[in-house]
Amino acid sequence: MTRSSNSTAPGLVPGLIRRLGPRDADGFAAHLLRLDAEARASRFGGLVSDAALHDHALLALAGGAVVLGYVEDGVLRGVGELHDQPGSSPSAAEAAVSVEAGWQGRGIGSKLMRRVLSAATARGIRRVVVVCQSSNRMMRRLAGHFDARLEIVGTETTGHLTTPAATPLRLLRVAVSDGFDLAAENVERQARLFLATLPDRAA
Ligand SMILES: CC(C)(COP(=O)(O)OP(=O)(O)OC[C@H]1O[C@@H](n2cnc3c(N)ncnc32)[C@H](O)[C@@H]1OP(=O)(O)O)[C@@H](O)C(=O)NCCC(=O)NCCS
């Protein structure tokens, strides 16, 4: 089931996208575990065990991947990942996005992908691929927003994307975003703590 921005009350504190670090491993794993079977298969290209999802979260955050999370009411509801493809020339990376069912169709996946591509630019990466099942209409539409060239081979589709140019303004924006993420996370945590003290919060 999906929910749209006008069919469900928004979270108490507006959601934010921030860079994740090693201490987010449990939250990242919990997000992956909340994906339904179809979304899980779409994200990982087939059946994946719960243990494998835990390992993926740990490895991604401990290794060199850039992982961005959409956080609402303190819970990760969407994640965008950028994994370097070592040895590629010019340098390339693979991106992946996952958004929980109740949060899809609100532009979160597209926002995460935009941030992932900017992060790639900042790392000097010019080519990004996104691999999904050919039947994955949502991901194909999302990739289309970024002028992806789609290569369809049987049941698998690879979207080839070129990252935005590394203009001084874009690089500055990425640097500022990374700093802002930390501040925004603190403000969000404080706001949730404050709201939890209000007597009529549940009313
Ligand atoms: C693919 C995915 C990340 C999209 O996330 P999202 O937050 O819904 O993305 P957006 O809201 O930005 O929407 C992207 C496109 O999908 C469409 N879409 C989203 N939910 C939809 C739904 N329930 N039905 C039909 N279309 C839908 C949107 O309309 C949009 O296309 P448009 O802008 O041309 O109209 C999400 O569906 C998901 O997590 N799927 C499972 C994991 C996966 O497949 N990952 C991709 C492989 S890495």
The ligand as an SDF file (V2000), in Angstrom:
LIG
                    3D

 48 50  0  0  0  0  0  0  0  0999 V2000
   11.8770    2.8340   -6.8880 C   0  0  0  0  0  0  0  0  0  0  0  0
   11.6070    3.5810   -5.5780 C   0  0  0  0  0  0  0  0  0  0  0  0
   12.9260    3.8790   -4.8920 C   0  0  0  0  0  0  0  0  0  0  0  0
   10.8890    4.8980   -5.9220 C   0  0  0  0  0  0  0  0  0  0  0  0
   10.7240    5.6250   -4.6900 O   0  0  0  0  0  0  0  0  0  0  0  0
    9.6400    6.7940   -4.5760 P   0  0  0  0  0  0  0  0  0  0  0  0
    9.9090    7.5370   -3.3290 O   0  0  0  0  0  0  0  0  0  0  0  0
    8.3020    6.2450   -4.7710 O   0  0  0  0  0  0  0  0  0  0  0  0
   10.0460    7.6800   -5.8330 O   0  0  0  0  0  0  0  0  0  0  0  0
    9.3120    9.0070   -6.3310 P   0  0  0  0  0  0  0  0  0  0  0  0
    8.1950    9.3740   -5.4080 O   0  0  0  0  0  0  0  0  0  0  0  0
   10.3810    9.9860   -6.5740 O   0  0  0  0  0  0  0  0  0  0  0  0
    8.6490    8.5110   -7.6720 O   0  0  0  0  0  0  0  0  0  0  0  0
    9.3990    8.0040   -8.7640 C   0  0  0  0  0  0  0  0  0  0  0  0
    8.4470    7.6560   -9.8910 C   0  0  0  0  0  0  0  0  0  0  0  0
    7.6960    6.4830   -9.5360 O   0  0  0  0  0  0  0  0  0  0  0  0
    6.2920    6.7560   -9.6320 C   0  0  0  0  0  0  0  0  0  0  0  0
    5.6000    6.0390   -8.5500 N   0  0  0  0  0  0  0  0  0  0  0  0
    5.9170    6.0550   -7.2430 C   0  0  0  0  0  0  0  0  0  0  0  0
    5.0610    5.2780   -6.5470 N   0  0  0  0  0  0  0  0  0  0  0  0
    4.2040    4.7610   -7.4560 C   0  0  0  0  0  0  0  0  0  0  0  0
    3.1240    3.8560   -7.3730 C   0  0  0  0  0  0  0  0  0  0  0  0
    2.7370    3.3370   -6.2120 N   0  0  0  0  0  0  0  0  0  0  0  0
    2.4860    3.5300   -8.5030 N   0  0  0  0  0  0  0  0  0  0  0  0
    2.8760    4.0220   -9.6900 C   0  0  0  0  0  0  0  0  0  0  0  0
    3.9130    4.8780   -9.8390 N   0  0  0  0  0  0  0  0  0  0  0  0
    4.5520    5.2410   -8.7340 C   0  0  0  0  0  0  0  0  0  0  0  0
    6.1550    8.2260   -9.4520 C   0  0  0  0  0  0  0  0  0  0  0  0
    4.9840    8.7070  -10.0500 O   0  0  0  0  0  0  0  0  0  0  0  0
    7.4220    8.7610  -10.1150 C   0  0  0  0  0  0  0  0  0  0  0  0
    7.2660    8.8910  -11.5090 O   0  0  0  0  0  0  0  0  0  0  0  0
    6.8100   10.3050  -12.1440 P   0  0  0  0  0  0  0  0  0  0  0  0
    7.5260   11.3670  -11.3780 O   0  0  0  0  0  0  0  0  0  0  0  0
    7.2450   10.2000  -13.5520 O   0  0  0  0  0  0  0  0  0  0  0  0
    5.3530   10.4070  -11.9400 O   0  0  0  0  0  0  0  0  0  0  0  0
   10.6580    2.7590   -4.6570 C   0  0  0  0  0  0  0  0  0  0  0  0
    9.5630    2.3540   -5.4030 O   0  0  0  0  0  0  0  0  0  0  0  0
   11.3300    1.5340   -4.0330 C   0  0  0  0  0  0  0  0  0  0  0  0
   11.9620    1.6210   -3.0040 O   0  0  0  0  0  0  0  0  0  0  0  0
   11.1790    0.3680   -4.6630 N   0  0  0  0  0  0  0  0  0  0  0  0
   11.7710   -0.8570   -4.1090 C   0  0  0  0  0  0  0  0  0  0  0  0
   13.2830   -0.8580   -4.2480 C   0  0  0  0  0  0  0  0  0  0  0  0
   13.7040   -0.6500   -5.6810 C   0  0  0  0  0  0  0  0  0  0  0  0
   13.0550   -1.0990   -6.6110 O   0  0  0  0  0  0  0  0  0  0  0  0
   14.8330    0.0270   -5.8730 N   0  0  0  0  0  0  0  0  0  0  0  0
   15.3510    0.2530   -7.2060 C   0  0  0  0  0  0  0  0  0  0  0  0
   16.4600   -0.6660   -7.5420 C   0  0  0  0  0  0  0  0  0  0  0  0
   17.9600   -0.0690   -6.8470 S   0  0  0  0  0  0  0  0  0  0  0  0
  1  2  1  0
  2  3  1  0
  2  4  1  0
  2 36  1  0
  4  5  1  0
  5  6  1  0
  6  7  2  0
  6  8  1  0
  6  9  1  0
  9 10  1  0
 10 11  2  0
 10 12  1  0
 10 13  1  0
 13 14  1  0
 14 15  1  0
 15 16  1  0
 15 30  1  0
 16 17  1  0
 17 18  1  0
 17 28  1  0
 18 19  1  0
 18 27  1  0
 19 20  2  0
 20 21  1  0
 21 22  1  0
 21 27  2  0
 22 23  1  0
 22 24  2  0
 24 25  1  0
 25 26  2  0
 26 27  1  0
 28 29  1  0
 28 30  1  0
 30 31  1  0
 31 32  1  0
 32 33  2  0
 32 34  1  0
 32 35  1  0
 36 37  1  0
 36 38  1  0
 38 39  2  0
 38 40  1  0
 40 41  1  0
 41 42  1  0
 42 43  1  0
 43 44  2  0
 43 45  1  0
 45 46  1  0
 46 47  1  0
 47 48  1  0
M  END
$$$$
